[in-house]
Every structure is written in C-alpha cells, then in structure tokens.
C-alpha cells in the first residue's frame, strides 16, 4: 500500500517528536552539568553531521514551505509566504542566537 504525502509527513513528525522527547529526557537528568548542557545546546544549533544542526534544519524546512507557498498562494500576495519566511528568520536569528548565548553563558570554554 502506498502512503500519501500527508501520512509520510505525519510519520516523520512522529519520529522527530520521539527524538525531541529523548533530548528533553536527557536534559532533565539530574546529572547534567553546565558543560554538558552547553554542549547539548550547541548540538541543536551547530551539529556537524549533517551540517547545520537541528535549528537551522527546521528553519530550512519552513523556508521550503514558504517558497512553495509563493508559487501556489492565491494572487501571489504573500499572505502565506511572508509569515513563513518571517518564521524561518525568527527560528534562525532569534531562537538559534539565543541558544548560542545560553551555551556561552553556561560554558564559554566550549566555544570553537
């Protein structure tokens, strides 16, 4: 049986949710210290395999949706694509930068 695109997306979101839950569980562990917490935060933003990390990958996903919305939205007026582009920028510029600041505050020696 061939799964629909939406079913594949739902399955992928489920997998990603499980992975994020695992990270949340690791962050909640009583033995996480400053250096390890900073390292985990850096992984979310600076992961080297694949290049870019989770936060930039999420921003890229939203940018891809924005580009598609530009092509299909009624009247090409930006009502759908502009908020998506803005969301991608906020993910990268706002959330991503704040993760970096928090990691530096916790463990500045870990900066590369």
TORFI-137798 format. One record per residue: x, y, z of N, C-alpha, C, O in turn. Coordinates in pm, 1 decimal, decimal comma. Layout:
BEGIN
n_east=X&n_north=Y&n_up=Z&ca_east=X&ca_north=Y&ca_up=Z&c_east=X&c_north=Y&c_up=Z&o_east=X&o_north=Y&o_up=Z
...
This chain:
BEGIN
n_east=83,8&n_north=-117,8&n_up=0,0&ca_east=0,0&ca_north=0,0&ca_up=0,0&c_east=89,0&c_north=125,1&c_up=0,0&o_east=184,6&o_north=134,2&o_up=77,0
n_east=57,0&n_north=219,0&n_up=-85,2&ca_east=131,2&ca_north=342,5&ca_up=-95,2&c_east=74,5&c_north=443,7&c_up=2,7&o_east=-45,9&o_north=469,0&o_up=6,5
n_east=164,9&n_north=501,1&n_up=82,3&ca_east=121,0&ca_north=601,5&ca_up=178,0&c_east=113,9&c_north=737,4&c_up=109,8&o_east=191,0&o_north=766,3&o_up=18,3
n_east=22,0&n_north=819,0&n_up=154,5&ca_east=9,2&ca_north=953,2&ca_up=99,5&c_east=119,7&c_north=1042,7&c_up=155,0&o_east=185,7&o_north=1009,4&o_up=253,4
n_east=137,3&n_north=1154,1&n_up=90,9&ca_east=236,9&ca_north=1250,6&ca_up=136,3&c_east=207,0&c_north=1292,8&c_up=280,3&o_east=297,9&o_north=1297,8&o_up=363,2
n_east=81,6&n_north=1322,9&n_up=310,7&ca_east=45,2&ca_north=1365,4&ca_up=445,6&c_east=72,7&c_north=1255,9&c_up=547,8&o_east=116,5&o_north=1285,7&o_up=658,9
n_east=48,3&n_north=1131,3&n_up=513,2&ca_east=79,3&ca_north=1019,9&ca_up=603,9&c_east=229,8&c_north=1010,1&c_up=628,3&o_east=272,5&o_north=982,6&o_up=740,4
n_east=309,8&n_north=1032,0&n_up=525,1&ca_east=455,9&ca_north=1029,9&ca_up=542,0&c_east=501,9&c_north=1144,1&c_up=631,8&o_east=589,3&o_north=1126,7&o_up=716,8
n_east=441,5&n_north=1261,6&n_up=611,7&ca_east=476,7&ca_north=1376,2&ca_up=695,7&c_east=438,5&c_north=1348,2&c_up=840,6&o_east=516,2&o_north=1376,0&o_up=931,9
n_east=319,1&n_north=1293,3&n_up=861,9&ca_east=276,7&ca_north=1260,5&ca_up=998,8&c_east=372,0&c_north=1161,3&c_up=1064,3&o_east=407,6&o_north=1176,6&o_up=1181,2
n_east=413,3&n_north=1059,9&n_up=989,3&ca_east=506,7&ca_north=961,7&ca_up=1043,9&c_east=640,4&c_north=1027,1&c_up=1076,7&o_east=699,6&o_north=998,4&o_up=1180,7
n_east=688,3&n_north=1114,3&n_up=989,1&ca_east=815,7&ca_north=1182,5&ca_up=1012,6&c_east=808,0&c_north=1274,6&c_up=1132,9&o_east=901,4&o_north=1281,2&o_up=1212,8
n_east=696,6&n_north=1346,0&n_up=1145,9&ca_east=677,9&ca_north=1433,1&ca_up=1262,2&c_east=675,1&c_north=1349,3&c_up=1390,1&o_east=728,9&o_north=1390,8&o_up=1492,7
n_east=612,4&n_north=1231,3&n_up=1384,1&ca_east=611,1&ca_north=1142,4&ca_up=1499,4&c_east=750,6&c_north=1098,2&c_up=1539,2&o_east=783,9&o_north=1095,4&o_up=1657,7
n_east=832,2&n_north=1063,8&n_up=1440,7&ca_east=971,6&ca_north=1024,2&ca_up=1467,0&c_east=1049,5&c_north=1140,8&c_up=1526,7&o_east=1122,7&o_north=1124,0&o_up=1624,2
n_east=1033,3&n_north=1258,9&n_up=1467,7&ca_east=1103,4&ca_north=1376,8&ca_up=1519,1&c_east=1058,5&c_north=1408,3&c_up=1661,7&o_east=1140,1&o_north=1445,5&o_up=1746,1
n_east=929,5&n_north=1393,2&n_up=1688,2&ca_east=878,0&ca_north=1418,2&ca_up=1823,3&c_east=939,0&c_north=1322,4&c_up=1924,5&o_east=973,4&o_north=1362,2&o_up=2035,8
n_east=952,1&n_north=1196,0&n_up=1885,6&ca_east=1015,8&ca_north=1098,7&ca_up=1975,2&c_east=1161,5&c_north=1135,1&c_up=2001,5&o_east=1209,2&o_north=1125,8&o_up=2114,6
n_east=1231,3&n_north=1176,4&n_up=1896,9&ca_east=1371,2&ca_north=1216,2&ca_up=1913,5&c_east=1382,8&c_north=1337,7&c_up=2005,4&o_east=1470,7&o_north=1342,7&o_up=2091,4
n_east=1294,4&n_north=1435,0&n_up=1987,0&ca_east=1296,5&ca_north=1552,7&ca_up=2073,9&c_east=1261,6&c_north=1516,7&c_up=2217,6&o_east=1316,1&o_north=1575,5&o_up=2311,0
n_east=1171,8&n_north=1421,4&n_up=2236,4&ca_east=1138,7&ca_north=1375,8&ca_up=2371,5&c_east=1260,5&c_north=1312,3&c_up=2437,3&o_east=1283,0&o_north=1330,6&o_up=2556,9
n_east=1339,2&n_north=1237,7&n_up=2359,9&ca_east=1461,3&ca_north=1178,0&ca_up=2414,0&c_east=1559,0&c_north=1285,4&c_up=2458,7&o_east=1621,1&o_north=1273,5&o_up=2564,3
n_east=1572,7&n_north=1390,3&n_up=2378,2&ca_east=1661,0&ca_north=1500,9&ca_up=2415,5&c_east=1608,6&c_north=1569,2&c_up=2541,3&o_east=1686,0&o_north=1601,5&o_up=2631,5
n_east=1477,0&n_north=1591,2&n_up=2547,5&ca_east=1418,7&ca_north=1652,0&ca_up=2666,8&c_east=1443,6&c_north=1566,4&c_up=2790,4&o_east=1475,4&o_north=1618,7&o_up=2897,2
n_east=1429,3&n_north=1434,8&n_up=2776,0&ca_east=1457,5&ca_north=1344,7&ca_up=2887,9&c_east=1603,6&c_north=1356,2&c_up=2931,2&o_east=1632,7&o_north=1358,5&o_up=3050,8
n_east=1695,1&n_north=1363,3&n_up=2835,1&ca_east=1837,1&ca_north=1378,0&ca_up=2868,1&c_east=1863,8&c_north=1511,3&c_up=2937,6&o_east=1943,9&o_north=1517,6&o_up=3030,8
n_east=1797,0&n_north=1617,9&n_up=2892,7&ca_east=1813,6&ca_north=1748,4&ca_up=2956,3&c_east=1761,1&c_north=1749,6&c_up=3099,0&o_east=1808,9&o_north=1826,6&o_up=3182,4
n_east=1663,1&n_north=1664,7&n_up=3127,4&ca_east=1601,8&ca_north=1659,5&ca_up=3260,2&c_east=1680,1&c_north=1575,1&c_up=3360,3&o_east=1647,1&o_north=1573,4&o_up=3478,9
n_east=1782,2&n_north=1506,0&n_up=3314,1&ca_east=1859,3&ca_north=1418,7&ca_up=3402,2&c_east=1926,8&c_north=1500,0&c_up=3512,8&o_east=1976,4&o_north=1610,2&o_up=3489,2
n_east=1927,8&n_north=1444,2&n_up=3632,7&ca_east=1984,4&ca_north=1513,6&ca_up=3748,2&c_east=2134,7&c_north=1536,1&c_up=3736,7&o_east=2188,5&o_north=1625,3&o_up=3802,3
n_east=2202,7&n_north=1457,5&n_up=3655,3&ca_east=2348,1&ca_north=1468,4&ca_up=3649,3&c_east=2399,4&c_north=1554,6&c_up=3533,7&o_east=2519,3&o_north=1554,0&o_up=3505,8
n_east=2311,8&n_north=1628,2&n_up=3466,5&ca_east=2356,0&ca_north=1718,7&ca_up=3359,8&c_east=2418,5&c_north=1841,1&c_up=3424,4&o_east=2353,5&o_north=1910,2&o_up=3502,9
n_east=2544,0&n_north=1868,4&n_up=3392,0&ca_east=2611,8&ca_north=1984,7&ca_up=3448,1&c_east=2617,3&c_north=2096,7&c_up=3344,2&o_east=2566,0&o_north=2081,7&o_up=3233,3
n_east=2679,5&n_north=2208,3&n_up=3380,6&ca_east=2688,0&ca_north=2324,8&ca_up=3292,5&c_east=2750,3&c_north=2291,3&c_up=3158,6&o_east=2694,5&o_north=2325,0&o_up=3054,2
n_east=2864,3&n_north=2226,1&n_up=3159,8&ca_east=2936,1&ca_north=2197,2&ca_up=3035,9&c_east=2854,9&c_north=2106,0&c_up=2944,3&o_east=2850,4&o_north=2127,0&o_up=2823,0
n_east=2791,2&n_north=2005,1&n_up=3002,6&ca_east=2713,2&ca_north=1913,7&ca_up=2919,8&c_east=2589,0&c_north=1982,0&c_up=2864,0&o_east=2553,3&o_north=1960,8&o_up=2748,1
n_east=2523,1&n_north=2063,5&n_up=2945,3&ca_east=2406,6&ca_north=2136,6&ca_up=2896,9&c_east=2446,6&c_north=2229,6&c_up=2782,8&o_east=2376,6&o_north=2237,7&o_up=2681,9
n_east=2558,1&n_north=2299,3&n_up=2798,3&ca_east=2606,7&ca_north=2387,2&ca_up=2691,0&c_east=2636,5&c_north=2307,0&c_up=2564,8&o_east=2604,6&o_north=2351,0&o_up=2454,3
n_east=2697,0&n_north=2191,1&n_up=2580,4&ca_east=2728,0&ca_north=2106,3&ca_up=2464,3&c_east=2601,2&c_north=2059,3&c_up=2393,7&o_east=2595,8&o_north=2054,9&o_up=2270,8
n_east=2500,0&n_north=2024,4&n_up=2471,5&ca_east=2372,2&ca_north=1981,6&ca_up=2411,8&c_east=2309,6&c_north=2097,2&c_up=2335,3&o_east=2261,0&o_north=2078,1&o_up=2223,8
n_east=2309,9&n_north=2216,4&n_up=2393,1&ca_east=2254,4&ca_north=2332,9&ca_up=2324,2&c_east=2329,3&c_north=2360,0&c_up=2194,2&o_east=2268,5&o_north=2392,5&o_up=2092,2
n_east=2461,4&n_north=2346,3&n_up=2198,7&ca_east=2541,4&ca_north=2366,5&ca_up=2076,9&c_east=2506,8&c_north=2263,2&c_up=1969,9&o_east=2505,0&o_north=2295,1&o_up=1851,0
n_east=2479,3&n_north=2140,3&n_up=2011,6&ca_east=2440,1&ca_north=2036,7&ca_up=1914,8&c_east=2313,5&c_north=2076,3&c_up=1840,3&o_east=2300,4&o_north=2050,3&o_up=1720,6
n_east=2220,7&n_north=2138,9&n_up=1910,9&ca_east=2094,9&ca_north=2177,5&ca_up=1846,9&c_east=2115,9&c_north=2283,4&c_up=1739,4&o_east=2040,2&o_north=2289,8&o_up=1642,6
n_east=2217,0&n_north=2365,2&n_up=1756,0&ca_east=2239,3&ca_north=2475,0&ca_up=1662,5&c_east=2356,5&c_north=2450,5&c_up=1567,9&o_east=2356,8&o_north=2502,8&o_up=1456,5
n_east=2457,1&n_north=2371,4&n_up=1610,1&ca_east=2581,1&ca_north=2361,5&ca_up=1534,1&c_east=2617,9&c_north=2219,9&c_up=1492,2&o_east=2732,2&o_north=2196,0&o_up=1453,3
n_east=2526,6&n_north=2127,3&n_up=1498,8&ca_east=2558,1&ca_north=1987,9&ca_up=1467,2&c_east=2635,8&c_north=1980,2&c_up=1336,8&o_east=2601,5&o_north=2048,7&o_up=1240,4
n_east=2739,4&n_north=1898,4&n_up=1332,3&ca_east=2824,0&ca_north=1889,8&ca_up=1213,3&c_east=2786,8&c_north=1775,8&c_up=1120,1&o_east=2840,5&o_north=1767,7&o_up=1009,6
n_east=2698,2&n_north=1689,1&n_up=1160,2&ca_east=2661,1&ca_north=1576,5&ca_up=1073,8&c_east=2512,3&c_north=1549,2&c_up=1085,6&o_east=2474,7&o_north=1478,7&o_up=1179,2
n_east=2425,4&n_north=1597,5&n_up=1001,1&ca_east=2451,8&ca_north=1674,8&ca_up=879,4&c_east=2485,4&c_north=1819,8&c_up=913,8&o_east=2452,6&o_north=1867,3&o_up=1022,5
n_east=2550,2&n_north=1889,4&n_up=821,7&ca_east=2588,0&ca_north=2027,8&ca_up=850,3&c_east=2466,8&c_north=2112,4&c_up=887,0&o_east=2361,7&o_north=2104,0&o_up=823,3
n_east=2482,9&n_north=2192,8&n_up=989,2&ca_east=2380,8&ca_north=2290,6&ca_up=1020,2&c_east=2309,9&c_north=2274,6&c_up=1151,8&o_east=2276,2&o_north=2375,6&o_up=1213,5
n_east=2285,1&n_north=2155,4&n_up=1198,5&ca_east=2214,9&ca_north=2136,9&ca_up=1323,8&c_east=2064,7&c_north=2135,1&c_up=1308,3&o_east=2011,0&o_north=2160,9&o_up=1200,6
n_east=1997,6&n_north=2104,0&n_up=1418,3&ca_east=1852,5&ca_north=2089,6&ca_up=1417,9&c_east=1780,7&c_north=2221,4&c_up=1390,4&o_east=1691,8&o_north=2226,9&o_up=1305,5
n_east=1818,5&n_north=2327,2&n_up=1461,2&ca_east=1750,4&ca_north=2456,3&ca_up=1446,6&c_east=1761,9&c_north=2508,9&c_up=1303,5&o_east=1660,4&o_north=2548,6&o_up=1246,4
n_east=1881,2&n_north=2511,0&n_up=1243,0&ca_east=1888,5&ca_north=2554,6&ca_up=1103,7&c_east=1811,1&c_north=2462,3&c_up=1007,7&o_east=1755,0&o_north=2509,1&o_up=908,6
n_east=1808,4&n_north=2333,7&n_up=1036,8&ca_east=1731,9&ca_north=2242,0&ca_up=951,8&c_east=1582,5&c_north=2272,2&c_up=961,2&o_east=1511,8&o_north=2266,7&o_up=860,5
n_east=1534,5&n_north=2303,8&n_up=1079,7&ca_east=1394,1&ca_north=2340,8&ca_up=1097,0&c_east=1364,4&c_north=2470,0&c_up=1020,7&o_east=1261,1&o_north=2480,7&o_up=954,6
n_east=1453,4&n_north=2566,4&n_up=1029,6&ca_east=1435,1&ca_north=2691,8&ca_up=956,1&c_east=1431,8&c_north=2665,9&c_up=805,5&o_east=1352,4&o_north=2726,8&o_up=733,8
n_east=1516,9&n_north=2576,5&n_up=757,7&ca_east=1519,1&ca_north=2543,1&ca_up=614,6&c_east=1388,4&c_north=2477,9&c_up=572,5&o_east=1337,6&o_north=2506,1&o_up=464,0
n_east=1333,5&n_north=2391,7&n_up=656,3&ca_east=1205,1&ca_north=2328,2&ca_up=626,5&c_east=1095,4&c_north=2434,1&c_up=611,0&o_east=1015,2&o_north=2427,2&o_up=517,8
n_east=1091,6&n_north=2531,6&n_up=701,8&ca_east=990,7&ca_north=2637,1&ca_up=694,9&c_east=1014,5&c_north=2725,3&c_up=571,6&o_east=918,8&o_north=2769,7&o_up=508,1
n_east=1140,5&n_north=2750,7&n_up=537,7&ca_east=1171,7&ca_north=2827,5&ca_up=416,8&c_east=1123,9&c_north=2754,6&c_up=292,5&o_east=1072,5&o_north=2817,4&o_up=199,9
n_east=1140,1&n_north=2624,4&n_up=289,1&ca_east=1092,2&ca_north=2544,9&ca_up=175,5&c_east=940,7&c_north=2557,5&c_up=163,0&o_east=888,5&o_north=2571,0&o_up=52,3
n_east=870,3&n_north=2553,1&n_up=275,2&ca_east=725,2&ca_north=2571,7&ca_up=272,5&c_east=689,9&c_north=2711,6&c_up=221,9&o_east=593,6&o_north=2728,1&o_up=147,0
n_east=766,9&n_north=2811,2&n_up=262,4&ca_east=742,5&ca_north=2949,0&ca_up=217,5&c_east=760,2&c_north=2962,1&c_up=66,7&o_east=680,6&o_north=3027,0&o_up=-1,1
n_east=865,1&n_north=2899,9&n_up=15,6&ca_east=889,6&ca_north=2906,2&ca_up=-129,6&c_east=777,8&c_north=2838,4&c_up=-207,0&o_east=737,8&o_north=2885,8&o_up=-313,4
n_east=727,6&n_north=2728,4&n_up=-154,4&ca_east=616,0&ca_north=2661,0&ca_up=-221,1&c_east=490,4&c_north=2745,9&c_up=-212,4&o_east=414,3&o_north=2754,6&o_up=-308,7
n_east=468,1&n_north=2809,1&n_up=-96,2&ca_east=351,4&ca_north=2895,5&ca_up=-80,1&c_east=355,5&c_north=3011,0&c_up=-179,2&o_east=251,6&o_north=3051,7&o_up=-231,1
n_east=475,5&n_north=3064,6&n_up=-206,1&ca_east=488,7&ca_north=3173,1&ca_up=-303,7&c_east=433,6&c_north=3131,5&c_up=-439,2&o_east=374,9&o_north=3212,4&o_up=-511,0
n_east=452,9&n_north=3005,1&n_up=-473,2&ca_east=411,5&ca_north=2955,0&ca_up=-604,0&c_east=262,5&c_north=2925,4&c_up=-612,1&o_east=204,2&o_north=2932,7&o_up=-720,3
n_east=199,9&n_north=2892,3&n_up=-499,8&ca_east=61,5&ca_north=2844,5&ca_up=-507,5&c_east=-40,7&c_north=2933,2&c_up=-437,2&o_east=-160,8&o_north=2910,7&o_up=-452,5
n_east=2,8&n_north=3033,1&n_up=-360,6&ca_east=-94,6&ca_north=3113,3&ca_up=-287,9&c_east=-176,8&c_north=3198,4&c_up=-385,0&o_east=-126,3&o_north=3244,4&o_up=-487,4
n_east=-303,9&n_north=3218,4&n_up=-350,9&ca_east=-390,8&ca_north=3297,9&ca_up=-438,1&c_east=-336,6&c_north=3440,0&c_up=-455,8&o_east=-293,5&o_north=3503,3&o_up=-359,5
n_east=-339,2&n_north=3487,8&n_up=-576,2&ca_east=-297,8&ca_north=3624,2&ca_up=-610,8&c_east=-150,3&c_north=3653,5&c_up=-581,5&o_east=-105,3&o_north=3766,8&o_up=-598,3
n_east=-75,8&n_north=3552,8&n_up=-538,2&ca_east=66,6&ca_north=3572,8&ca_up=-505,3&c_east=87,5&c_north=3698,3&c_up=-421,0&o_east=177,5&o_north=3778,3&o_up=-446,6
n_east=1,3&n_north=3713,8&n_up=-318,8&ca_east=2,0&ca_north=3835,1&ca_up=-238,1&c_east=89,2&c_north=3827,2&c_up=-113,2&o_east=105,1&o_north=3926,6&o_up=-42,3
n_east=145,7&n_north=3710,2&n_up=-85,7&ca_east=234,7&ca_north=3696,3&ca_up=28,6&c_east=165,4&c_north=3668,7&c_up=160,3&o_east=231,0&o_north=3662,6&o_up=264,3
n_east=33,1&n_north=3651,9&n_up=158,1&ca_east=-38,1&ca_north=3627,4&ca_up=283,9&c_east=7,8&c_north=3499,6&c_up=352,8&o_east=4,3&o_north=3491,1&o_up=475,6
n_east=50,3&n_north=3401,3&n_up=276,6&ca_east=100,3&ca_north=3276,1&ca_up=335,0&c_east=252,6&c_north=3274,2&c_up=340,4&o_east=310,8&o_north=3235,8&o_up=441,8
n_east=316,8&n_north=3315,3&n_up=232,1&ca_east=462,3&ca_north=3301,6&ca_up=224,3&c_east=536,7&c_north=3398,5&c_up=316,3&o_east=638,7&o_north=3360,9&o_up=374,1
n_east=489,4&n_north=3520,1&n_up=331,2&ca_east=560,4&ca_north=3617,1&ca_up=416,7&c_east=569,3&c_north=3570,9&c_up=562,1&o_east=677,7&o_north=3574,6&o_up=620,3
n_east=457,5&n_north=3527,1&n_up=622,9&ca_east=469,7&ca_north=3478,1&ca_up=760,7&c_east=561,6&c_north=3356,3&c_up=772,5&o_east=629,0&o_north=3338,7&o_up=874,0
n_east=564,0&n_north=3273,3&n_up=669,4&ca_east=653,0&ca_north=3156,6&ca_up=674,0&c_east=799,2&c_north=3199,7&c_up=665,6&o_east=883,0&o_north=3148,0&o_up=739,5
n_east=830,5&n_north=3292,8&n_up=577,4&ca_east=968,0&ca_north=3344,5&ca_up=570,2&c_east=1008,1&c_north=3410,3&c_up=702,7&o_east=1120,0&o_north=3392,6&o_up=750,9
n_east=915,6&n_north=3485,8&n_up=760,0&ca_east=943,2&ca_north=3550,3&ca_up=888,1&c_east=965,6&c_north=3446,7&c_up=998,1&o_east=1053,4&o_north=3463,8&o_up=1082,8
n_east=886,6&n_north=3339,7&n_up=997,0&ca_east=904,3&ca_north=3233,5&ca_up=1096,2&c_east=1041,4&c_north=3168,8&c_up=1083,3&o_east=1108,1&o_north=3142,7&o_up=1183,4
n_east=1083,1&n_north=3142,9&n_up=959,9&ca_east=1215,5&ca_north=3083,6&ca_up=937,9&c_east=1325,2&c_north=3175,3&c_up=989,3&o_east=1421,6&o_north=3129,6&o_up=1050,8
n_east=1310,5&n_north=3305,1&n_up=964,0&ca_east=1409,4&ca_north=3401,5&ca_up=1013,8&c_east=1411,9&c_north=3404,3&c_up=1166,3&o_east=1518,8&o_north=3410,6&o_up=1227,0
n_east=1294,0&n_north=3399,7&n_up=1227,6&ca_east=1288,3&ca_north=3400,6&ca_up=1373,8&c_east=1351,9&c_north=3275,7&c_up=1433,0&o_east=1419,1&o_north=3282,3&o_up=1535,9
n_east=1330,7&n_north=3162,6&n_up=1368,2&ca_east=1390,6&ca_north=3038,3&ca_up=1416,9&c_east=1542,1&c_north=3050,5&c_up=1416,1&o_east=1608,2&o_north=3016,8&o_up=1514,3
n_east=1596,3&n_north=3098,2&n_up=1306,7&ca_east=1741,6&ca_north=3108,3&ca_up=1293,7&c_east=1797,9&c_north=3222,8&c_up=1376,4&o_east=1887,0&o_north=3203,0&o_up=1458,9
n_east=1744,8&n_north=3343,3&n_up=1353,7&ca_east=1802,9&ca_north=3463,0&ca_up=1414,3&c_east=1770,0&c_north=3475,5&c_up=1562,5&o_east=1854,1&o_north=3517,0&o_up=1642,3
n_east=1649,5&n_north=3440,0&n_up=1598,1&ca_east=1605,3&ca_north=3458,9&ca_up=1734,5&c_east=1635,3&c_north=3336,2&c_up=1820,1&o_east=1715,3&o_north=3343,0&o_up=1913,4
n_east=1571,9&n_north=3225,8&n_up=1788,6&ca_east=1589,6&ca_north=3104,0&ca_up=1869,1&c_east=1733,3&c_north=3054,3&c_up=1862,3&o_east=1793,5&o_north=3022,7&o_up=1964,9
n_east=1787,2&n_north=3047,4&n_up=1743,4&ca_east=1923,6&ca_north=2996,6&ca_up=1727,3&c_east=2025,7&c_north=3080,0&c_up=1801,5&o_east=2112,7&o_north=3026,5&o_up=1870,3
n_east=2015,2&n_north=3211,4&n_up=1787,6&ca_east=2110,1&ca_north=3300,0&ca_up=1855,1&c_east=2097,6&c_north=3290,0&c_up=2006,2&o_east=2198,1&o_north=3296,4&o_up=2077,0
n_east=1978,2&n_north=3274,6&n_up=2055,6&ca_east=1958,9&ca_north=3263,8&ca_up=2199,7&c_east=2016,0&c_north=3133,6&c_up=2255,1&o_east=2066,5&o_north=3130,7&o_up=2367,4
n_east=2008,4&n_north=3026,3&n_up=2177,4&ca_east=2072,4&ca_north=2901,4&ca_up=2218,4&c_east=2223,2&c_north=2920,1&c_up=2230,2&o_east=2285,5&o_north=2872,3&o_up=2325,0
n_east=2280,6&n_north=2989,3&n_up=2134,1&ca_east=2425,2&ca_north=3015,8&ca_up=2136,7&c_east=2460,9&c_north=3098,7&c_up=2259,7&o_east=2558,1&o_north=3068,3&o_up=2328,8
n_east=2383,2&n_north=3203,0&n_up=2287,3&ca_east=2410,7&ca_north=3288,0&ca_up=2404,9&c_east=2401,4&c_north=3207,1&c_up=2533,0&o_east=2485,4&o_north=3221,3&o_up=2621,9
n_east=2299,8&n_north=3122,3&n_up=2543,1&ca_east=2284,0&ca_north=3041,1&ca_up=2663,8&c_east=2401,0&c_north=2944,7&c_up=2680,1&o_east=2452,7&o_north=2927,8&o_up=2790,5
n_east=2443,0&n_north=2881,3&n_up=2570,6&ca_east=2555,2&ca_north=2788,1&ca_up=2577,3&c_east=2681,7&c_north=2860,6&c_up=2622,0&o_east=2757,1&o_north=2808,6&o_up=2704,3
n_east=2705,7&n_north=2980,0&n_up=2568,6&ca_east=2823,7&ca_north=3057,6&ca_up=2608,2&c_east=2818,0&c_north=3098,2&c_up=2754,0&o_east=2920,3&o_north=3099,1&o_up=2822,5
n_east=2699,3&n_north=3131,6&n_up=2802,1&ca_east=2685,0&ca_north=3170,0&ca_up=2942,6&c_east=2712,9&c_north=3052,2&c_up=3034,9&o_east=2768,8&o_north=3069,0&o_up=3143,3
n_east=2674,1&n_north=2934,4&n_up=2991,4&ca_east=2694,2&ca_north=2814,1&ca_up=3073,8&c_east=2837,4&c_north=2764,4&c_up=3069,3&o_east=2892,2&o_north=2720,5&o_up=3170,4
n_east=2898,1&n_north=2771,6&n_up=2950,3&ca_east=3030,3&ca_north=2711,0&ca_up=2934,4&c_east=3104,8&c_north=2780,3&c_up=2820,3&o_east=3111,1&o_north=2727,4&o_up=2709,3
n_east=3161,3&n_north=2898,6&n_up=2846,9&ca_east=3228,5&ca_north=2974,0&ca_up=2739,9&c_east=3349,3&c_north=2901,5&c_up=2681,2&o_east=3385,2&o_north=2926,0&o_up=2566,0
n_east=3412,6&n_north=2812,9&n_up=2758,1&ca_east=3529,5&ca_north=2740,4&ca_up=2708,2&c_east=3493,8&c_north=2646,6&c_up=2593,8&o_east=3581,4&o_north=2607,4&o_up=2516,8
n_east=3368,5&n_north=2610,7&n_up=2581,6&ca_east=3327,3&ca_north=2519,3&ca_up=2475,9&c_east=3316,2&c_north=2584,2&c_up=2340,3&o_east=3296,8&o_north=2514,6&o_up=2240,6
n_east=3328,0&n_north=2718,3&n_up=2332,8&ca_east=3320,9&ca_north=2786,8&ca_up=2203,8&c_east=3435,9&c_north=2744,3&c_up=2114,4&o_east=3548,4&o_north=2722,3&o_up=2159,2
n_east=3404,1&n_north=2733,7&n_up=1988,4&ca_east=3508,2&ca_north=2699,1&ca_up=1891,2&c_east=3537,8&c_north=2816,7&c_up=1804,1&o_east=3622,8&o_north=2808,1&o_up=1715,5
